[in-house]
Amino acid sequence: MDWGILIAGVIGVISGNFTAFIFFPQMRKTKNIENEAKQSEEWQKLYKEAKSEIQEKDSKIGSLYLKIGEHRDAEVE
């Protein structure tokens, strides 16, 4: 076995592991950013659903107040 091949193999393994340790935090940050983006999308969906439900309830309440006003006006006359 040639010493040059052995040394090149060891250097390759060491540099590969070193590279993995250097880029591991970056990959972890990327995954965290992706998770936060997904959570943000879910919160936006929930907000839009809640907003639409509130608008529906507000319109129902508004129509009930109009009917109450009409009944009061009718009784006053």
PQR file with spaces between the fields and no chain letter, atoms N, CA, C, O and H, PARSE charges and radii, in Angstrom:
ATOM       1  N    MET     1       0.857   -1.171    0.000 -0.4000 1.5000
ATOM       2  CA   MET     1       0.000    0.000    0.000 -0.0000 2.0000
ATOM       3  C    MET     1       0.895    1.224    0.000  0.5500 1.7000
ATOM       4  O    MET     1       1.897    1.283    0.713 -0.5500 1.4000
ATOM       5  N    ASP     2       0.528    2.165   -0.785 -0.4000 1.5000
ATOM       6  CA   ASP     2       1.310    3.391   -0.925 -0.0000 2.0000
ATOM       7  C    ASP     2       0.913    4.388    0.154  0.5500 1.7000
ATOM       8  O    ASP     2      -0.271    4.537    0.459 -0.5500 1.4000
ATOM       9  H    ASP     2      -0.285    2.117   -1.364  0.4000 1.0000
ATOM      10  N    TRP     3       1.877    5.056    0.720 -0.4000 1.5000
ATOM      11  CA   TRP     3       1.599    6.024    1.784 -0.0000 2.0000
ATOM      12  C    TRP     3       0.814    7.231    1.258  0.5500 1.7000
ATOM      13  O    TRP     3       0.024    7.821    1.995 -0.5500 1.4000
ATOM      14  H    TRP     3       2.838    4.934    0.472  0.4000 1.0000
ATOM      15  N    GLY     4       1.016    7.584    0.050 -0.4000 1.5000
ATOM      16  CA   GLY     4       0.309    8.722   -0.533 -0.0000 2.0000
ATOM      17  C    GLY     4      -1.190    8.480   -0.608  0.5500 1.7000
ATOM      18  O    GLY     4      -1.987    9.377   -0.332 -0.5500 1.4000
ATOM      19  H    GLY     4       1.659    7.105   -0.549  0.4000 1.0000
ATOM      20  N    ILE     5      -1.563    7.278   -0.979 -0.4000 1.5000
ATOM      21  CA   ILE     5      -2.988    6.933   -1.066 -0.0000 2.0000
ATOM      22  C    ILE     5      -3.606    6.916    0.327  0.5500 1.7000
ATOM      23  O    ILE     5      -4.725    7.390    0.522 -0.5500 1.4000
ATOM      24  H    ILE     5      -0.916    6.549   -1.204  0.4000 1.0000
ATOM      25  N    LEU     6      -2.875    6.370    1.288 -0.4000 1.5000
ATOM      26  CA   LEU     6      -3.365    6.315    2.660 -0.0000 2.0000
ATOM      27  C    LEU     6      -3.542    7.713    3.232  0.5500 1.7000
ATOM      28  O    LEU     6      -4.566    7.999    3.853 -0.5500 1.4000
ATOM      29  H    LEU     6      -1.966    5.985    1.128  0.4000 1.0000
ATOM      30  N    ILE     7      -2.577    8.576    3.036 -0.4000 1.5000
ATOM      31  CA   ILE     7      -2.657    9.943    3.556 -0.0000 2.0000
ATOM      32  C    ILE     7      -3.789   10.710    2.859  0.5500 1.7000
ATOM      33  O    ILE     7      -4.523   11.457    3.505 -0.5500 1.4000
ATOM      34  H    ILE     7      -1.745    8.344    2.532  0.4000 1.0000
ATOM      35  N    ALA     8      -3.928   10.524    1.547 -0.4000 1.5000
ATOM      36  CA   ALA     8      -5.002   11.191    0.823 -0.0000 2.0000
ATOM      37  C    ALA     8      -6.363   10.726    1.324  0.5500 1.7000
ATOM      38  O    ALA     8      -7.283   11.534    1.444 -0.5500 1.4000
ATOM      39  H    ALA     8      -3.332    9.917    1.021  0.4000 1.0000
ATOM      40  N    GLY     9      -6.502    9.445    1.615 -0.4000 1.5000
ATOM      41  CA   GLY     9      -7.759    8.922    2.152 -0.0000 2.0000
ATOM      42  C    GLY     9      -8.084    9.501    3.509  0.5500 1.7000
ATOM      43  O    GLY     9      -9.224    9.883    3.770 -0.5500 1.4000
ATOM      44  H    GLY     9      -5.754    8.789    1.517  0.4000 1.0000
ATOM      45  N    VAL    10      -7.073    9.570    4.388 -0.4000 1.5000
ATOM      46  CA   VAL    10      -7.289   10.124    5.729 -0.0000 2.0000
ATOM      47  C    VAL    10      -7.653   11.604    5.631  0.5500 1.7000
ATOM      48  O    VAL    10      -8.562   12.069    6.319 -0.5500 1.4000
ATOM      49  H    VAL    10      -6.147    9.260    4.176  0.4000 1.0000
ATOM      50  N    ILE    11      -6.947   12.341    4.779 -0.4000 1.5000
ATOM      51  CA   ILE    11      -7.248   13.757    4.612 -0.0000 2.0000
ATOM      52  C    ILE    11      -8.660   13.931    4.045  0.5500 1.7000
ATOM      53  O    ILE    11      -9.371   14.850    4.450 -0.5500 1.4000
ATOM      54  H    ILE    11      -6.209   11.963    4.220  0.4000 1.0000
ATOM      55  N    GLY    12      -9.065   13.087    3.139 -0.4000 1.5000
ATOM      56  CA   GLY    12     -10.414   13.160    2.584 -0.0000 2.0000
ATOM      57  C    GLY    12     -11.480   12.920    3.635  0.5500 1.7000
ATOM      58  O    GLY    12     -12.486   13.630    3.669 -0.5500 1.4000
ATOM      59  H    GLY    12      -8.487   12.340    2.811  0.4000 1.0000
ATOM      60  N    VAL    13     -11.278   11.937    4.489 -0.4000 1.5000
ATOM      61  CA   VAL    13     -12.247   11.640    5.550 -0.0000 2.0000
ATOM      62  C    VAL    13     -12.312   12.792    6.538  0.5500 1.7000
ATOM      63  O    VAL    13     -13.397   13.212    6.939 -0.5500 1.4000
ATOM      64  H    VAL    13     -10.461   11.361    4.462  0.4000 1.0000
ATOM      65  N    ILE    14     -11.155   13.300    6.929 -0.4000 1.5000
ATOM      66  CA   ILE    14     -11.128   14.401    7.895 -0.0000 2.0000
ATOM      67  C    ILE    14     -11.770   15.646    7.309  0.5500 1.7000
ATOM      68  O    ILE    14     -12.561   16.303    7.987 -0.5500 1.4000
ATOM      69  H    ILE    14     -10.273   12.959    6.603  0.4000 1.0000
ATOM      70  N    SER    15     -11.451   15.987    6.069 -0.4000 1.5000
ATOM      71  CA   SER    15     -12.035   17.192    5.472 -0.0000 2.0000
ATOM      72  C    SER    15     -13.535   17.029    5.249  0.5500 1.7000
ATOM      73  O    SER    15     -14.283   18.000    5.374 -0.5500 1.4000
ATOM      74  H    SER    15     -10.808   15.454    5.518  0.4000 1.0000
ATOM      75  N    GLY    16     -13.983   15.832    4.925 -0.4000 1.5000
ATOM      76  CA   GLY    16     -15.416   15.593    4.759 -0.0000 2.0000
ATOM      77  C    GLY    16     -16.169   15.777    6.055  0.5500 1.7000
ATOM      78  O    GLY    16     -17.227   16.405    6.078 -0.5500 1.4000
ATOM      79  H    GLY    16     -13.376   15.044    4.824  0.4000 1.0000
ATOM      80  N    ASN    17     -15.635   15.235    7.136 -0.4000 1.5000
ATOM      81  CA   ASN    17     -16.276   15.401    8.445 -0.0000 2.0000
ATOM      82  C    ASN    17     -16.230   16.851    8.897  0.5500 1.7000
ATOM      83  O    ASN    17     -17.194   17.362    9.468 -0.5500 1.4000
ATOM      84  H    ASN    17     -14.775   14.724    7.118  0.4000 1.0000
ATOM      85  N    PHE    18     -15.099   17.517    8.637 -0.4000 1.5000
ATOM      86  CA   PHE    18     -14.966   18.924    8.997 -0.0000 2.0000
ATOM      87  C    PHE    18     -16.003   19.768    8.259  0.5500 1.7000
ATOM      88  O    PHE    18     -16.620   20.660    8.842 -0.5500 1.4000
ATOM      89  H    PHE    18     -14.317   17.102    8.173  0.4000 1.0000
ATOM      90  N    THR    19     -16.184   19.482    6.990 -0.4000 1.5000
ATOM      91  CA   THR    19     -17.175   20.207    6.188 -0.0000 2.0000
ATOM      92  C    THR    19     -18.585   19.963    6.716  0.5500 1.7000
ATOM      93  O    THR    19     -19.404   20.881    6.770 -0.5500 1.4000
ATOM      94  H    THR    19     -15.683   18.758    6.516  0.4000 1.0000
ATOM      95  N    ALA    20     -18.858   18.736    7.101 -0.4000 1.5000
ATOM      96  CA   ALA    20     -20.184   18.424    7.641 -0.0000 2.0000
ATOM      97  C    ALA    20     -20.435   19.199    8.931  0.5500 1.7000
ATOM      98  O    ALA    20     -21.540   19.699    9.142 -0.5500 1.4000
ATOM      99  H    ALA    20     -18.194   17.990    7.057  0.4000 1.0000
ATOM     100  N    PHE    21     -19.435   19.306    9.790 -0.4000 1.5000
ATOM     101  CA   PHE    21     -19.601   20.053   11.038 -0.0000 2.0000
ATOM     102  C    PHE    21     -19.719   21.552   10.794  0.5500 1.7000
ATOM     103  O    PHE    21     -20.379   22.256   11.559 -0.5500 1.4000
ATOM     104  H    PHE    21     -18.537   18.899    9.618  0.4000 1.0000
ATOM     105  N    ILE    22     -19.090   22.037    9.746 -0.4000 1.5000
ATOM     106  CA   ILE    22     -19.195   23.457    9.427 -0.0000 2.0000
ATOM     107  C    ILE    22     -20.600   23.782    8.928  0.5500 1.7000
ATOM     108  O    ILE    22     -21.174   24.794    9.329 -0.5500 1.4000
ATOM     109  H    ILE    22     -18.554   21.466    9.125  0.4000 1.0000
ATOM     110  N    PHE    23     -21.162   22.940    8.060 -0.4000 1.5000
ATOM     111  CA   PHE    23     -22.460   23.240    7.457 -0.0000 2.0000
ATOM     112  C    PHE    23     -23.643   22.723    8.268  0.5500 1.7000
ATOM     113  O    PHE    23     -24.787   23.029    7.931 -0.5500 1.4000
ATOM     114  H    PHE    23     -20.695   22.118    7.735  0.4000 1.0000
ATOM     115  N    PHE    24     -23.404   21.950    9.325 -0.4000 1.5000
ATOM     116  CA   PHE    24     -24.505   21.427   10.131 -0.0000 2.0000
ATOM     117  C    PHE    24     -25.334   22.547   10.762  0.5500 1.7000
ATOM     118  O    PHE    24     -26.561   22.505   10.679 -0.5500 1.4000
ATOM     119  H    PHE    24     -22.475   21.701    9.598  0.4000 1.0000
ATOM     120  N    PRO    25     -24.699   23.559   11.397 -0.5600 1.5000
ATOM     121  CA   PRO    25     -25.528   24.642   11.964  0.2800 2.0000
ATOM     122  C    PRO    25     -26.344   25.378   10.901  0.5500 1.7000
ATOM     123  O    PRO    25     -27.473   25.794   11.159 -0.5500 1.4000
ATOM     124  N    GLN    26     -25.776   25.538    9.717 -0.4000 1.5000
ATOM     125  CA   GLN    26     -26.498   26.221    8.646 -0.0000 2.0000
ATOM     126  C    GLN    26     -27.719   25.409    8.221  0.5500 1.7000
ATOM     127  O    GLN    26     -28.790   25.971    7.992 -0.5500 1.4000
ATOM     128  H    GLN    26     -24.858   25.200    9.507  0.4000 1.0000
ATOM     129  N    MET    27     -27.564   24.107    8.116 -0.4000 1.5000
ATOM     130  CA   MET    27     -28.704   23.254    7.745 -0.0000 2.0000
ATOM     131  C    MET    27     -29.768   23.298    8.833  0.5500 1.7000
ATOM     132  O    MET    27     -30.963   23.293    8.535 -0.5500 1.4000
ATOM     133  H    MET    27     -26.694   23.650    8.302  0.4000 1.0000
ATOM     134  N    ARG    28     -29.342   23.340   10.094 -0.4000 1.5000
ATOM     135  CA   ARG    28     -30.290   23.398   11.197 -0.0000 2.0000
ATOM     136  C    ARG    28     -31.062   24.713   11.165  0.5500 1.7000
ATOM     137  O    ARG    28     -32.270   24.735   11.400 -0.5500 1.4000
ATOM     138  H    ARG    28     -28.372   23.344   10.336  0.4000 1.0000
ATOM     139  N    LYS    29     -30.355   25.815   10.872 -0.4000 1.5000
ATOM     140  CA   LYS    29     -31.032   27.108   10.782 -0.0000 2.0000
ATOM     141  C    LYS    29     -32.028   27.117    9.628  0.5500 1.7000
ATOM     142  O    LYS    29     -33.117   27.679    9.743 -0.5500 1.4000
ATOM     143  H    LYS    29     -29.373   25.797   10.682  0.4000 1.0000
ATOM     144  N    THR    30     -31.651   26.499    8.528 -0.4000 1.5000
ATOM     145  CA   THR    30     -32.547   26.432    7.376 -0.0000 2.0000
ATOM     146  C    THR    30     -33.816   25.670    7.730  0.5500 1.7000
ATOM     147  O    THR    30     -34.914   26.077    7.351 -0.5500 1.4000
ATOM     148  H    THR    30     -30.766   26.043    8.435  0.4000 1.0000
ATOM     149  N    LYS    31     -33.667   24.571    8.452 -0.4000 1.5000
ATOM     150  CA   LYS    31     -34.843   23.795    8.862 -0.0000 2.0000
ATOM     151  C    LYS    31     -35.714   24.603    9.810  0.5500 1.7000
ATOM     152  O    LYS    31     -36.941   24.555    9.718 -0.5500 1.4000
ATOM     153  H    LYS    31     -32.775   24.241    8.760  0.4000 1.0000
ATOM     154  N    ASN    32     -35.090   25.347   10.724 -0.4000 1.5000
ATOM     155  CA   ASN    32     -35.866   26.182   11.641 -0.0000 2.0000
ATOM     156  C    ASN    32     -36.633   27.255   10.887  0.5500 1.7000
ATOM     157  O    ASN    32     -37.784   27.544   11.214 -0.5500 1.4000
ATOM     158  H    ASN    32     -34.093   25.386   10.799  0.4000 1.0000
ATOM     159  N    ILE    33     -36.004   27.845    9.882 -0.4000 1.5000
ATOM     160  CA   ILE    33     -36.680   28.874    9.085 -0.0000 2.0000
ATOM     161  C    ILE    33     -37.860   28.268    8.335  0.5500 1.7000
ATOM     162  O    ILE    33     -38.923   28.885    8.254 -0.5500 1.4000
ATOM     163  H    ILE    33     -35.069   27.610    9.616  0.4000 1.0000
ATOM     164  N    GLU    34     -37.687   27.077    7.790 -0.4000 1.5000
ATOM     165  CA   GLU    34     -38.781   26.415    7.086 -0.0000 2.0000
ATOM     166  C    GLU    34     -39.931   26.117    8.038  0.5500 1.7000
ATOM     167  O    GLU    34     -41.096   26.302    7.685 -0.5500 1.4000
ATOM     168  H    GLU    34     -36.824   26.577    7.855  0.4000 1.0000
ATOM     169  N    ASN    35     -39.608   25.652    9.250 -0.4000 1.5000
ATOM     170  CA   ASN    35     -40.656   25.366   10.233 -0.0000 2.0000
ATOM     171  C    ASN    35     -41.398   26.633   10.629  0.5500 1.7000
ATOM     172  O    ASN    35     -42.622   26.626   10.763 -0.5500 1.4000
ATOM     173  H    ASN    35     -38.662   25.501    9.537  0.4000 1.0000
ATOM     174  N    GLU    36     -40.658   27.719   10.817 -0.4000 1.5000
ATOM     175  CA   GLU    36     -41.308   28.982   11.163 -0.0000 2.0000
ATOM     176  C    GLU    36     -42.206   29.479   10.034  0.5500 1.7000
ATOM     177  O    GLU    36     -43.268   30.046   10.289 -0.5500 1.4000
ATOM     178  H    GLU    36     -39.664   27.724   10.708  0.4000 1.0000
ATOM     179  N    ALA    37     -41.787   29.270    8.802 -0.4000 1.5000
ATOM     180  CA   ALA    37     -42.616   29.677    7.665 -0.0000 2.0000
ATOM     181  C    ALA    37     -43.913   28.875    7.633  0.5500 1.7000
ATOM     182  O    ALA    37     -44.982   29.429    7.376 -0.5500 1.4000
ATOM     183  H    ALA    37     -40.924   28.809    8.595  0.4000 1.0000
ATOM     184  N    LYS    38     -43.822   27.577    7.893 -0.4000 1.5000
ATOM     185  CA   LYS    38     -45.023   26.739    7.922 -0.0000 2.0000
ATOM     186  C    LYS    38     -45.951   27.174    9.050  0.5500 1.7000
ATOM     187  O    LYS    38     -47.166   27.245    8.866 -0.5500 1.4000
ATOM     188  H    LYS    38     -42.953   27.127    8.102  0.4000 1.0000
ATOM     189  N    GLN    39     -45.379   27.466   10.220 -0.4000 1.5000
ATOM     190  CA   GLN    39     -46.201   27.917   11.338 -0.0000 2.0000
ATOM     191  C    GLN    39     -46.872   29.245   11.012  0.5500 1.7000
ATOM     192  O    GLN    39     -48.037   29.457   11.350 -0.5500 1.4000
ATOM     193  H    GLN    39     -44.392   27.409   10.370  0.4000 1.0000
ATOM     194  N    SER    40     -46.148   30.124   10.365 -0.4000 1.5000
ATOM     195  CA   SER    40     -46.709   31.413    9.989 -0.0000 2.0000
ATOM     196  C    SER    40     -47.886   31.235    9.034  0.5500 1.7000
ATOM     197  O    SER    40     -48.905   31.913    9.168 -0.5500 1.4000
ATOM     198  H    SER    40     -45.202   29.952   10.090  0.4000 1.0000
ATOM     199  N    GLU    41     -47.749   30.336    8.082 -0.4000 1.5000
ATOM     200  CA   GLU    41     -48.837   30.073    7.148 -0.0000 2.0000
ATOM     201  C    GLU    41     -50.061   29.528    7.873  0.5500 1.7000
ATOM     202  O    GLU    41     -51.189   29.913    7.564 -0.5500 1.4000
ATOM     203  H    GLU    41     -46.921   29.786    7.973  0.4000 1.0000
ATOM     204  N    GLU    42     -49.847   28.637    8.833 -0.4000 1.5000
ATOM     205  CA   GLU    42     -50.968   28.075    9.595 -0.0000 2.0000
ATOM     206  C    GLU    42     -51.670   29.170   10.397  0.5500 1.7000
ATOM     207  O    GLU    42     -52.900   29.218   10.436 -0.5500 1.4000
ATOM     208  H    GLU    42     -48.931   28.325    9.085  0.4000 1.0000
ATOM     209  N    TRP    43     -50.893   30.050   11.039 -0.4000 1.5000
ATOM     210  CA   TRP    43     -51.498   31.135   11.808 -0.0000 2.0000
ATOM     211  C    TRP    43     -52.279   32.065   10.907  0.5500 1.7000
ATOM     212  O    TRP    43     -53.345   32.547   11.289 -0.5500 1.4000
ATOM     213  H    TRP    43     -49.895   30.011   11.007  0.4000 1.0000
ATOM     214  N    GLN    44     -51.762   32.326    9.707 -0.4000 1.5000
ATOM     215  CA   GLN    44     -52.485   33.187    8.769 -0.0000 2.0000
ATOM     216  C    GLN    44     -53.807   32.555    8.362  0.5500 1.7000
ATOM     217  O    GLN    44     -54.819   33.248    8.263 -0.5500 1.4000
ATOM     218  H    GLN    44     -50.896   31.934    9.397  0.4000 1.0000
ATOM     219  N    LYS    45     -53.810   31.247    8.125 -0.4000 1.5000
ATOM     220  CA   LYS    45     -55.068   30.550    7.790 -0.0000 2.0000
ATOM     221  C    LYS    45     -56.065   30.675    8.925  0.5500 1.7000
ATOM     222  O    LYS    45     -57.233   30.992    8.704 -0.5500 1.4000
ATOM     223  H    LYS    45     -52.988   30.684    8.205  0.4000 1.0000
ATOM     224  N    LEU    46     -55.595   30.420   10.161 -0.4000 1.5000
ATOM     225  CA   LEU    46     -56.489   30.501   11.312 -0.0000 2.0000
ATOM     226  C    LEU    46     -57.030   31.917   11.481  0.5500 1.7000
ATOM     227  O    LEU    46     -58.203   32.105   11.804 -0.5500 1.4000
ATOM     228  H    LEU    46     -54.646   30.162   10.340  0.4000 1.0000
ATOM     229  N    TYR    47     -56.177   32.906   11.262 -0.4000 1.5000
ATOM     230  CA   TYR    47     -56.605   34.298   11.390 -0.0000 2.0000
ATOM     231  C    TYR    47     -57.681   34.625   10.367  0.5500 1.7000
ATOM     232  O    TYR    47     -58.683   35.259   10.700 -0.5500 1.4000
ATOM     233  H    TYR    47     -55.224   32.754   11.000  0.4000 1.0000
ATOM     234  N    LYS    48     -57.485   34.201    9.136 -0.4000 1.5000
ATOM     235  CA   LYS    48     -58.463   34.480    8.080 -0.0000 2.0000
ATOM     236  C    LYS    48     -59.788   33.790    8.365  0.5500 1.7000
ATOM     237  O    LYS    48     -60.852   34.366    8.140 -0.5500 1.4000
ATOM     238  H    LYS    48     -56.672   33.687    8.865  0.4000 1.0000
ATOM     239  N    GLU    49     -59.725   32.546    8.866 -0.4000 1.5000
ATOM     240  CA   GLU    49     -60.959   31.831    9.200 -0.0000 2.0000
ATOM     241  C    GLU    49     -61.690   32.535   10.336  0.5500 1.7000
ATOM     242  O    GLU    49     -62.905   32.719   10.280 -0.5500 1.4000
ATOM     243  H    GLU    49     -58.860   32.079    9.049  0.4000 1.0000
ATOM     244  N    ALA    50     -60.947   32.926   11.361 -0.4000 1.5000
ATOM     245  CA   ALA    50     -61.573   33.601   12.500 -0.0000 2.0000
ATOM     246  C    ALA    50     -62.145   34.942   12.073  0.5500 1.7000
ATOM     247  O    ALA    50     -63.221   35.333   12.524 -0.5500 1.4000
ATOM     248  H    ALA    50     -59.959   32.776   11.406  0.4000 1.0000
ATOM     249  N    LYS    51     -61.436   35.640   11.213 -0.4000 1.5000
ATOM     250  CA   LYS    51     -61.898   36.944   10.742 -0.0000 2.0000
ATOM     251  C    LYS    51     -63.201   36.806    9.967  0.5500 1.7000
ATOM     252  O    LYS    51     -64.114   37.615   10.127 -0.5500 1.4000
ATOM     253  H    LYS    51     -60.562   35.321   10.846  0.4000 1.0000
ATOM     254  N    SER    52     -63.284   35.774    9.124 -0.4000 1.5000
ATOM     255  CA   SER    52     -64.515   35.585    8.352 -0.0000 2.0000
ATOM     256  C    SER    52     -65.673   35.212    9.267  0.5500 1.7000
ATOM     257  O    SER    52     -66.798   35.665    9.060 -0.5500 1.4000
ATOM     258  H    SER    52     -62.542   35.116    8.993  0.4000 1.0000
ATOM     259  N    GLU    53     -65.405   34.386   10.282 -0.4000 1.5000
ATOM     260  CA   GLU    53     -66.473   34.025   11.228 -0.0000 2.0000
ATOM     261  C    GLU    53     -66.953   35.248   11.991  0.5500 1.7000
ATOM     262  O    GLU    53     -68.153   35.413   12.214 -0.5500 1.4000
ATOM     263  H    GLU    53     -64.491   34.018   10.450  0.4000 1.0000
ATOM     264  N    ILE    54     -66.031   36.099   12.390 -0.4000 1.5000
ATOM     265  CA   ILE    54     -66.404   37.307   13.123 -0.0000 2.0000
ATOM     266  C    ILE    54     -67.214   38.237   12.234  0.5500 1.7000
ATOM     267  O    ILE    54     -68.182   38.842   12.695 -0.5500 1.4000
ATOM     268  H    ILE    54     -65.057   35.966   12.209  0.4000 1.0000
ATOM     269  N    GLN    55     -66.837   38.359   10.973 -0.4000 1.5000
ATOM     270  CA   GLN    55     -67.599   39.214   10.063 -0.0000 2.0000
ATOM     271  C    GLN    55     -69.009   38.683    9.867  0.5500 1.7000
ATOM     272  O    GLN    55     -69.960   39.462    9.797 -0.5500 1.4000
ATOM     273  H    GLN    55     -66.050   37.868   10.598  0.4000 1.0000
ATOM     274  N    GLU    56     -69.157   37.348    9.777 -0.4000 1.5000
ATOM     275  CA   GLU    56     -70.496   36.770    9.634 -0.0000 2.0000
ATOM     276  C    GLU    56     -71.339   37.073   10.870  0.5500 1.7000
ATOM     277  O    GLU    56     -72.506   37.448   10.755 -0.5500 1.4000
ATOM     278  H    GLU    56     -68.385   36.716    9.834  0.4000 1.0000
ATOM     279  N    LYS    57     -70.746   36.909   12.047 -0.4000 1.5000
ATOM     280  CA   LYS    57     -71.482   37.183   13.281 -0.0000 2.0000
ATOM     281  C    LYS    57     -71.845   38.655   13.385  0.5500 1.7000
ATOM     282  O    LYS    57     -72.946   38.998   13.814 -0.5500 1.4000
ATOM     283  H    LYS    57     -69.798   36.605   12.140  0.4000 1.0000
ATOM     284  N    ASP    58     -70.920   39.526   12.993 -0.4000 1.5000
ATOM     285  CA   ASP    58     -71.207   40.957   13.031 -0.0000 2.0000
ATOM     286  C    ASP    58     -72.361   41.319   12.101  0.5500 1.7000
ATOM     287  O    ASP    58     -73.208   42.140   12.450 -0.5500 1.4000
ATOM     288  H    ASP    58     -70.025   39.248   12.645  0.4000 1.0000
ATOM     289  N    SER    59     -72.393   40.711   10.928 -0.4000 1.5000
ATOM     290  CA   SER    59     -73.480   41.022   10.000 -0.0000 2.0000
ATOM     291  C    SER    59     -74.815   40.500   10.548  0.5500 1.7000
ATOM     292  O    SER    59     -75.847   41.150   10.382 -0.5500 1.4000
ATOM     293  H    SER    59     -71.705   40.044   10.644  0.4000 1.0000
ATOM     294  N    LYS    60     -74.799   39.333   11.197 -0.4000 1.5000
ATOM     295  CA   LYS    60     -76.037   38.820   11.796 -0.0000 2.0000
ATOM     296  C    LYS    60     -76.515   39.729   12.920  0.5500 1.7000
ATOM     297  O    LYS    60     -77.704   40.033   13.020 -0.5500 1.4000
ATOM     298  H    LYS    60     -73.960   38.805   11.332  0.4000 1.0000
ATOM     299  N    ILE    61     -75.586   40.159   13.760 -0.4000 1.5000
ATOM     300  CA   ILE    61     -75.948   41.052   14.863 -0.0000 2.0000
ATOM     301  C    ILE    61     -76.474   42.372   14.316  0.5500 1.7000
ATOM     302  O    ILE    61     -77.454   42.915   14.827 -0.5500 1.4000
ATOM     303  H    ILE    61     -74.620   39.912   13.679  0.4000 1.0000
ATOM     304  N    GLY    62     -75.824   42.887   13.278 -0.4000 1.5000
ATOM     305  CA   GLY    62     -76.290   44.138   12.664 -0.0000 2.0000
ATOM     306  C    GLY    62     -77.692   44.013   12.114  0.5500 1.7000
ATOM     307  O    GLY    62     -78.503   44.928   12.261 -0.5500 1.4000
ATOM     308  H    GLY    62     -75.028   42.446   12.863  0.4000 1.0000
ATOM     309  N    SER    63     -77.987   42.886   11.477 -0.4000 1.5000
ATOM     310  CA   SER    63     -79.336   42.701   10.934 -0.0000 2.0000
ATOM     311  C    SER    63     -80.358   42.579   12.061  0.5500 1.7000
ATOM     312  O    SER    63     -81.482   43.060   11.922 -0.5500 1.4000
ATOM     313  H    SER    63     -77.328   42.143   11.358  0.4000 1.0000
ATOM     314  N    LEU    64     -79.990   41.948   13.169 -0.4000 1.5000
ATOM     315  CA   LEU    64     -80.911   41.850   14.307 -0.0000 2.0000
ATOM     316  C    LEU    64     -81.187   43.227   14.911  0.5500 1.7000
ATOM     317  O    LEU    64     -82.324   43.521   15.282 -0.5500 1.4000
ATOM     318  H    LEU    64     -79.077   41.557   13.282  0.4000 1.0000
ATOM     319  N    TYR    65     -80.171   44.065   15.010 -0.4000 1.5000
ATOM     320  CA   TYR    65     -80.388   45.419   15.513 -0.0000 2.0000
ATOM     321  C    TYR    65     -81.307   46.206   14.585  0.5500 1.7000
ATOM     322  O    TYR    65     -82.143   46.981   15.049 -0.5500 1.4000
ATOM     323  H    TYR    65     -79.247   43.826   14.709  0.4000 1.0000
ATOM     324  N    LEU    66     -81.157   46.013   13.289 -0.4000 1.5000
ATOM     325  CA   LEU    66     -82.057   46.692   12.348 -0.0000 2.0000
ATOM     326  C    LEU    66     -83.496   46.230   12.541  0.5500 1.7000
ATOM     327  O    LEU    66     -84.421   47.042   12.510 -0.5500 1.4000
ATOM     328  H    LEU    66     -80.478   45.383   12.912  0.4000 1.0000
ATOM     329  N    LYS    67     -83.685   44.925   12.741 -0.4000 1.5000
ATOM     330  CA   LYS    67     -85.049   44.419   12.962 -0.0000 2.0000
ATOM     331  C    LYS    67     -85.629   44.963   14.262  0.5500 1.7000
ATOM     332  O    LYS    67     -86.810   45.305   14.324 -0.5500 1.4000
ATOM     333  H    LYS    67     -82.934   44.265   12.766  0.4000 1.0000
ATOM     334  N    ILE    68     -84.799   45.043   15.299 -0.4000 1.5000
ATOM     335  CA   ILE    68     -85.280   45.599   16.573 -0.0000 2.0000
ATOM     336  C    ILE    68     -85.699   47.053   16.375  0.5500 1.7000
ATOM     337  O    ILE    68     -86.731   47.487   16.888 -0.5500 1.4000
ATOM     338  H    ILE    68     -83.840   44.765   15.249  0.4000 1.0000
ATOM     339  N    GLY    69     -84.894   47.796   15.631 -0.4000 1.5000
ATOM     340  CA   GLY    69     -85.244   49.195   15.359 -0.0000 2.0000
ATOM     341  C    GLY    69     -86.538   49.316   14.587  0.5500 1.7000
ATOM     342  O    GLY    69     -87.344   50.205   14.863 -0.5500 1.4000
ATOM     343  H    GLY    69     -84.056   47.444   15.215  0.4000 1.0000
ATOM     344  N    GLU    70     -86.750   48.430   13.615 -0.4000 1.5000
ATOM     345  CA   GLU    70     -87.990   48.451   12.840 -0.0000 2.0000
ATOM     346  C    GLU    70     -89.187   48.146   13.734  0.5500 1.7000
ATOM     347  O    GLU    70     -90.228   48.790   13.605 -0.5500 1.4000
ATOM     348  H    GLU    70     -86.095   47.708   13.391  0.4000 1.0000
ATOM     349  N    HIS    71     -89.059   47.174   14.639 -0.4000 1.5000
ATOM     350  CA   HIS    71     -90.167   46.834   15.538 -0.0000 2.0000
ATOM     351  C    HIS    71     -90.467   47.986   16.491  0.5500 1.7000
ATOM     352  O    HIS    71     -91.631   48.269   16.775 -0.5500 1.4000
ATOM     353  H    HIS    71     -88.213   46.651   14.744  0.4000 1.0000
ATOM     354  N    ARG    72     -89.438   48.644   16.980 -0.4000 1.5000
ATOM     355  CA   ARG    72     -89.665   49.788   17.881 -0.0000 2.0000
ATOM     356  C    ARG    72     -90.368   50.898   17.142  0.5500 1.7000
ATOM     357  O    ARG    72     -91.298   51.510   17.667 -0.5500 1.4000
ATOM     358  H    ARG    72     -88.492   48.414   16.750  0.4000 1.0000
ATOM     359  N    ASP    73     -89.923   51.167   15.904 -0.4000 1.5000
ATOM     360  CA   ASP    73     -90.575   52.230   15.118 -0.0000 2.0000
ATOM     361  C    ASP    73     -92.040   51.886   14.845  0.5500 1.7000
ATOM     362  O    ASP    73     -92.909   52.757   14.878 -0.5500 1.4000
ATOM     363  H    ASP    73     -89.168   50.669   15.478  0.4000 1.0000
ATOM     364  N    ALA    74     -92.300   50.617   14.577 -0.4000 1.5000
ATOM     365  CA   ALA    74     -93.663   50.207   14.302 -0.0000 2.0000
ATOM     366  C    ALA    74     -94.538   50.367   15.547  0.5500 1.7000
ATOM     367  O    ALA    74     -95.701   50.752   15.432 -0.5500 1.4000
ATOM     368  H    ALA    74     -91.594   49.909   14.550  0.4000 1.0000
ATOM     369  N    GLU    75     -94.007   50.083   16.710 -0.4000 1.5000
ATOM     370  CA   GLU    75     -94.800   50.219   17.944 -0.0000 2.0000
ATOM     371  C    GLU    75     -94.998   51.677   18.318  0.5500 1.7000
ATOM     372  O    GLU    75     -96.028   52.021   18.898 -0.5500 1.4000
ATOM     373  H    GLU    75     -93.061   49.770   16.803  0.4000 1.0000
ATOM     374  N    VAL    76     -94.057   52.532   18.010 -0.4000 1.5000
ATOM     375  CA   VAL    76     -94.193   53.944   18.324 -0.0000 2.0000
ATOM     376  C    VAL    76     -95.306   54.552   17.498  0.5500 1.7000
ATOM     377  O    VAL    76     -96.054   55.391   18.002 -0.5500 1.4000
ATOM     378  H    VAL    76     -93.220   52.253   17.539  0.4000 1.0000
ATOM     379  N    GLU    77     -95.437   54.156   16.252 -0.4000 1.5000
ATOM     380  CA   GLU    77     -96.473   54.714   15.380 -0.0000 2.0000
ATOM     381  C    GLU    77     -97.799   54.182   15.813  0.5500 1.7000
ATOM     382  O    GLU    77     -98.823   54.518   15.219 -0.5500 1.4000
ATOM     383  H    GLU    77     -94.830   53.474   15.843  0.4000 1.0000
